[in-house]
């Protein structure tokens, strides 16, 4: 298990924002206790959205990204900092 002082940034690009956002939000809410910060921006045409999540537990990041990966077209990137 990784140390708790490690920080993870999980970036999500949500295409077809109007269609996918409710499902993405539902999954994010499921992991709300594991998320220490969140930042979101819509694209200028409001069709896409960018969501950035800050987390500290590797296992929670793995569970969250596994659930999100089931959604077609959603782009997910994770960065870990010591």
C-alpha positions in Angstrom: 0.0 0.0 0.0 1.3 3.5 -0.9 1.9 6.0 1.9 -1.0 8.3 2.7 1.0 11.4 2.1 1.1 10.7 -1.7 -1.2 12.9 -3.8 -3.0 11.9 -6.9 -4.5 14.0 -9.6 -7.2 12.3 -11.7 -8.2 14.3 -14.8 -11.4 13.5 -16.7 -12.4 14.9 -20.1 -16.1 14.4 -20.5 -17.3 14.6 -24.1 -21.0 15.0 -24.8 -21.2 16.7 -21.5 -25.0 17.0 -21.5 -25.4 13.2 -21.9 -22.5 11.9 -19.8 -22.3 14.4 -16.9 -25.1 12.9 -14.7 -23.5 9.4 -14.8 -20.0 10.8 -14.2 -21.3 12.9 -11.3 -23.0 9.9 -9.8 -19.7 7.9 -9.8 -17.7 10.8 -8.4 -20.3 11.2 -5.6 -19.8 7.5 -4.7 -16.2 8.3 -4.0 -16.8 11.7 -2.3 -15.2 10.6 1.0 -12.0 9.8 -0.9 -11.8 13.1 -2.9 -10.0 16.0 -1.1 -10.6 18.5 -3.9 -12.3 19.0 -7.2 -12.1 21.5 -10.0 -14.3 21.5 -13.1 -14.4 23.6 -16.3 -16.7 23.4 -19.3 -15.3 23.9 -22.8 -16.1 27.3 -24.4 -18.9 25.6 -26.5 -20.1 23.8 -23.3 -20.0 20.4 -25.2 -17.1 19.0 -23.2 -16.0 19.3 -19.6 -12.8 18.9 -17.8 -12.9 17.6 -14.2 -9.8 17.4 -12.0 -9.9 15.4 -8.8 -7.4 15.4 -5.9 -7.0 12.2 -3.9 -4.6 10.6 -1.5 -5.3 6.8 -1.4 -4.1 4.7 -4.3 -6.8 2.0 -3.8 -9.5 4.6 -4.0 -8.0 6.0 -7.2 -8.0 2.5 -8.7 -11.6 1.9 -7.7 -12.8 5.3 -9.0 -10.9 5.0 -12.4 -12.1 1.4 -12.9 -15.7 2.5 -12.5 -15.2 5.5 -14.8 -13.4 3.5 -17.4 -16.6 1.6 -18.1 -18.0 4.8 -19.8 -17.3 5.0 -23.5 -15.4 8.1 -24.8 -14.4 9.3 -21.3 -10.7 10.2 -21.2 -9.0 9.5 -17.8 -5.5 10.4 -16.8 -3.9 9.9 -13.4 -0.7 11.6 -12.1 0.9 10.6 -8.8 3.1 12.8 -6.7 5.3 11.8 -3.7 
